[in-house]
């Protein structure tokens, strides 16, 4: 097939994305810079100097970055173990890792409400064994939101890392050890840098998902606002679509900025890119 013919195959997808995503996105973003027909950034300046909004933004970034960090920490050993086994056991473990994705986020959030509430299973357990003297306030806090989001996005990180780790030749580790490196040094200097592509993709998926998530923060956060619930409040409750569009634009920009930072960190840790 000629090159022009291959490009023609892209046309339906490009038209679909242009009509239903790119054009609406451009119109939404451009509308935030217009007021009475003239260009202005006053709305953004008001947002970026408003203490209430900055508190919401800080909380959202904290929750998203915390979720990403704990997903990496929890997923790395699990993915490493799964990548080193074969056969039906590997398929079973992958299925178990993916299974939470088949459960509705609403169902999972309500399950965590039962566990984390003041009269929930966790507080009952800690009280019964004498670790605490009164119930902890976990539900309706950023910590509860982060716990729910880790549960939600951990399978994505595991599957992404498994896909990278199973293609890393174990001879690299053995070669490092034969040259005198300890298992820890070989892992940190060889295995970890080679996992950077998977970590980058997984971290991006988890961060973007956590930063823009609505259902889990709405149920587990209560009155604790994050940027997605703040956007929903302005768009649906207050019917202020211009403010909602500004919030959405800020979310898009911050997502690209943090993703770029992840890319820089990955490049620093693995300069070779392979």
LINDAGI-V109179 format. One line per field, one symbol per residue. ss: DSSP state (H for helix, E for strand, - for the rest). psi: psi as a letter, one per 20 degrees, with the letter a starting at -180 (. if undefined). burial: + if it has 24 or more other ideal C-beta (glycine too) atoms within 12 Angstrom, else -. A space follows every 10 residues. Layout:
ss=???
psi=???
burial=???
//
This chain:
ss=--HHHHHHHH HHHHHHHHHH HHHHHHHHHH H--EE--EE- -HHHHHHH-- HHHHHHHHHH HHHHHHHHHH HHHHHHHHHH HHH----HHH HHHHHHHHHH HH--HHHHHH HHHHHH---- HHHHHHHH-- ---------- -HHHHHHHHH HHHHHHHHHH HHHHH----- HHHHHHHH-- --HHHHHHHH HHHH-HHHHH HHHHHHHHHH HH--HHHHHH H-----HHHH HHHHHHH--- HHHHHHHHHH HHHHHHHHHH HHHHHHHHH- ----
psi=pqghhhhhhi ggghgghggi ggghgghggh hijpokjqpq jhghhggijp hgghgggggg hggghggggh ggghhghghg ghijrrbhhg hghhghhhgh iipphgghgh ghhhgirhka hghgghhhjj hqiqqqngqk rhggggghhg hgighggghg hghghijppi hgghgghhji qrhgghghhg gghiiggghg gghggggggh hiqggghhgi hcioqrhghg ggghgggikn hgghhggggg ggghghghhh ggggghhghm hhj.
burial=---------- ---------- -------+-- -+-------- --++--+--- --+--++-++ ++++++++++ ++-+++-+++ -++------- --++--+--+ ----+--++- +++-+++--+ -++------- -----+-+++ ++++++++++ ++++++++++ ++++++-+-- -++--+---- -----++--+ ++++++++++ ++++++++++ ++++++++++ +--+++++++ ++++------ -+++++++++ ++-++--++- -+---+---+ ----
//
